[in-house]
């Protein structure tokens, strides 16, 4: 695809922005959790991991070299796997309480898949050897 690298970089920027949105509402403690906040830091801060890995992926999206595209595929796969883990962890029920998943967690999952798909479609010119 002609614009796959720019779409991937934009998806990374969107993924980092989504970390500031509400991901889940926990009615028993009456709080919203985001990528950077969870009560008593029980779920960690996955937003930090998304910022670091997303920054690396954005740089690799913009470097027009084969080695960068290969490393970007690995980083994008790690981002997607961590997003699936985070989606399950933030939305899982505990005791008799089930949190309400909000828009931010769905966007986080979708944008991580977009990053992975765009890393599979590098825009590199193919030259034939003589």
N, C-alpha and C positions, 0 to 999 in steps of 0.2 A: 504494500500500500504506500501511496505517495506521502501521506501525512501521518503514518503510524507512529513515528517518533515524537511528533508534536502532540498527538493525542495522548500518548503514553506519559509524556512530561506533564500535560495538563491533568491527567488522571492522578498522577502522584501529588500534584499541588492540591487537587480536590480531596485526596485521601488525608493529607495533612490538615486541611481545613475542617474536615469532618470530625477529626479528633477533638475539636472544641465543642461539638454539638452534643446534645443529650443522647445517650445510647440506651439507657434503661431507667425505668422508674421502679423503685422498691417501695411498695406501700407500707410495709411494716415499720420502716424507719423514716418514711416520708421524704425521700431524697432521690434526686436524679444523678445517675452516674455518667461520666463522660470518659473520654480516652485518657484524661489526666487526673481524674478524681474517682476514687471509690472509698467507701466508708472504712476507716482505719487501714486503708491501703490493702484491703483483702484481695483484690483482683490485680494489684499492681498498677502500673501505668503503661498500658500498651501503646499509648500515644507517643511515648518516647521512642519505642522501637520503630513505630511507623515513620517518625520524623527522620531517624538515622538511616534506616533502610531505604526510605523514600528519597532522601537526599542522594544516596549512592546511586539509586536507580535513575534518578533524573539526570545525573552527570553521565551515566552510561548511555542513556537515551540520546544525549546530545553529542557524544563522541562517535564519529563515523568510521570506526574500525571494527574488524571482525571480532577481535578479542573482547572488546567492550560489549558487543551484542551477546556473546556467549556468557560473559559474567552477568550481564543484565538478566538473562534468562534464569540463572540461579537465584539472583536476588529477588526477582519477581515471584519465583516459586516459593521462596521463604516468606515473602510478604503475604502471599495468598494462603499458605498453610497457617501462618500466625493469625491471619484474619478469620479463618474458619474456627481455629481454637478459641479465639476471643469471642466470636459470635456464640459459640456453644456455652462458653463459660459465663458470659454476661446474661444469657437468657435462660440458664438452667434454674429449675425450681429447687428450693431447699426447704426442708421441713414441709409446712403446708403453704408456703408463700411462693408464688410465681411472679417474677418481675414482668413488667410490661415493656416489651421491646419497642423502642421508638425509632423514628426515621433515621437517625444518625447511624445506628448499627447496621441497618440494611444498606445504606449508602456506602459504609465502610466495606462491607462484603462485596458489593457490586463493583466499586472502584478498584478493589484489589484484583478482581477477576479481569477487569479492563486492562490493568497494568500488565497482567500475565499474558493476555491475548496480544496486546501491542508489542510485547517483547518477543513474541513468536513471529512477528511480521516485520523484520528489519528492512529498512530502505537502503540497501547497499547496491551500487552499480556492479554488475557482473562483467568482468573482462575475460576474454579468452586468451589462453596462452598459445603462442605460435610454436 
